[in-house]
Amino acid sequence: MKILQKKGYKVERPLNKGSYGTVVLAHRLFRTNRYKDNKYAIKCIKKPSPTFLDEVNILRELSRYRHRNIIHFVESFEDHVYYYVVLEYCAFGDLYECILNDDFPNAKNQPEMIKDIFLQVIDGVSHMHSLGIYHRDLKPENFLLSLSNDGNDLVVKISDFGLACRDEISHDFGTGSDRYMAPEQFEEVDDMGYSPRSADIWAIGICLLNLIFARNPFTYPNERDPIFADYVLDPMTLFDVFPTLSQDTYEVLRACLCITPEKRSLEKAREAVIAVNNWTTDGEELESLVNEDEEFCPSNFLFDENIVRCTQSDREPLRTPSLLTPAATTQRGLLPSKLQPLSDLDENASVVSSPQSPISLNAVNTSDRSYDSGLGESLNNMHISKPTAMPVNTKRSPYSCSAPAIVFPNSIKGNKDHLKFGRSWCDLDEEEEDNLSFDSHDDFGAPNELNARDLGLADDWNVLSQWNDNA
Ligand SMILES: Nc1ncnc2c1ncn2[C@@H]1O[C@H](COP(=O)(O)OP(=O)(O)OP(=O)(O)O)[C@@H](O)[C@H]1O
């Protein structure tokens, strides 16, 4: 605990909590010129951690070939309880929170902003891939937001390399976050493994839909999710799920969300993004009304204090989850073993509706259904019986409207112990939240108004309070 002080850092406040650690904001007691405001984010990972060494090695390499869209690594050290990873601090939090807080002027009014953000995402991912590094857990929570040195631009930084790998082919099925996993990454369909490179491209396609619609298309990429099942049969069903999806956006998705992994392409995605005029169809009407003076300007967004909120930990799902159905608890072996690569988003592929999959046979007209991709309400709407094999936690998720949540495991037991799951939105269950108790400690810099439920950080924060005791 004294190690932070010894290394010259003073903790100011907790920033957020992920599956593997708590992240705190700290400043250096002796100033360096490295970062102008002398602030750092320190990720504190409780020991033992199977991913720490890999994460730090990958961060080191990425920092050697520094790229503006990848988080910069400063140093790492450890004591007997924690590993500490010191990173550049991103003052504008993560993309998840910005989407959730509606911090961005929405897609229809500000197409240039979405374009700018998504092109930065593509740049960061391309750079990482050019170094043979694959992230495997790309999601809005892992895109941090910062300011350019001149203070004029919003800069996206890819972070959290805890599940990253260098394998061209991976056999770590189920690694990542369900809603962002590519179908071939979600579960083993053959012994060929999957390409983490292609899986990353799938994930950013989902992130794009998050950015535009603040919703997830699929609960998980398996035909047990009826929306995904329909998508496999005919990708144009996305127009039913997102009725205002523009053709321009669909062109970008064609490059990212192909069922056949080899057909996904960052380059094609980039070209399609550059060509986008409108992300949604309702933007078309508004376009003529938008005054030229009101065109997208990052600094307008950045310095409006009413709009920008920094990192918070009271995460809620972008979509309204009806039933959380984690991959690890859906008895992978019972799931349909092979996805039929019926209708990739490929120019050559037929988009003519194919016969419906068994799971969607009883589905009502897709245009009538809820946009929620969860299996709760939407299943009720569709008269599809809920799978009984799934273990259900009858406690309500703090974020769910009506459906019970399922406890989400961080890893899979048995011979899949090595598999790692990043938790995504709304995966924190009520019990965990209730267990948090927290006292604010203004004697070491934490504002009084912080509380456990707001922060979701209690246990670690209580420990953190001791770290500065000797400061
Ligand atoms: N450098 C940083 N600057 C500002 N905030 C940060 C920084 N690094 C992390 N955070 C905040 O902490 C959160 C958790 O960090 P991170 O994703 O690295 O942890 P994790 O335990 O690996 O999480 P998970 O695997 O669940 O995504 C981020 O979503 C972000 O809100």
PDBQT file of the ligand as one rigid body, heavy atoms in Angstrom, charges set to zero:
ROOT
HETATM    1  N1  LIG A 501      -6.663   5.789 -18.231  1.00  0.00    +0.000 N 
HETATM    2  C1  LIG A 501      -7.896   5.968 -17.777  1.00  0.00    +0.000 A 
HETATM    3  N2  LIG A 501      -8.423   7.208 -17.639  1.00  0.00    +0.000 NA
HETATM    4  C2  LIG A 501      -9.694   7.384 -17.183  1.00  0.00    +0.000 A 
HETATM    5  N3  LIG A 501     -10.534   6.372 -16.859  1.00  0.00    +0.000 NA
HETATM    6  C3  LIG A 501     -10.068   5.119 -16.963  1.00  0.00    +0.000 A 
HETATM    7  C4  LIG A 501      -8.728   4.845 -17.411  1.00  0.00    +0.000 A 
HETATM    8  N4  LIG A 501      -8.550   3.505 -17.434  1.00  0.00    +0.000 NA
HETATM    9  C5  LIG A 501      -9.708   2.969 -17.022  1.00  0.00    +0.000 A 
HETATM   10  N5  LIG A 501     -10.618   3.915 -16.731  1.00  0.00    +0.000 N 
HETATM   11  C6  LIG A 501     -11.996   3.686 -16.259  1.00  0.00    +0.000 C 
HETATM   12  O1  LIG A 501     -12.057   2.473 -15.554  1.00  0.00    +0.000 OA
HETATM   13  C7  LIG A 501     -12.914   1.537 -16.245  1.00  0.00    +0.000 C 
HETATM   14  C8  LIG A 501     -12.382   0.130 -16.043  1.00  0.00    +0.000 C 
HETATM   15  O2  LIG A 501     -11.069   0.043 -16.584  1.00  0.00    +0.000 OA
HETATM   16  P1  LIG A 501     -10.569  -1.244 -17.357  1.00  0.00    +0.000 P 
HETATM   17  O3  LIG A 501     -11.520  -1.491 -18.504  1.00  0.00    +0.000 OA
HETATM   18  O4  LIG A 501      -9.157  -1.092 -17.715  1.00  0.00    +0.000 OA
HETATM   19  O5  LIG A 501     -10.761  -2.345 -16.215  1.00  0.00    +0.000 OA
HETATM   20  P2  LIG A 501     -11.124  -3.881 -16.340  1.00  0.00    +0.000 P 
HETATM   21  O6  LIG A 501     -11.176  -4.400 -14.944  1.00  0.00    +0.000 OA
HETATM   22  O7  LIG A 501     -10.174  -4.555 -17.244  1.00  0.00    +0.000 OA
HETATM   23  O8  LIG A 501     -12.585  -3.798 -16.962  1.00  0.00    +0.000 OA
HETATM   24  P3  LIG A 501     -13.422  -4.747 -17.940  1.00  0.00    +0.000 P 
HETATM   25  O9  LIG A 501     -12.619  -5.951 -18.249  1.00  0.00    +0.000 OA
HETATM   26  O10 LIG A 501     -14.671  -5.017 -17.166  1.00  0.00    +0.000 OA
HETATM   27  O11 LIG A 501     -13.728  -3.902 -19.170  1.00  0.00    +0.000 OA
HETATM   28  C9  LIG A 501     -12.965   2.022 -17.677  1.00  0.00    +0.000 C 
HETATM   29  O12 LIG A 501     -14.152   1.623 -18.356  1.00  0.00    +0.000 OA
HETATM   30  C10 LIG A 501     -12.904   3.536 -17.476  1.00  0.00    +0.000 C 
HETATM   31  O13 LIG A 501     -14.185   4.054 -17.165  1.00  0.00    +0.000 OA
ENDROOT
TORSDOF 0
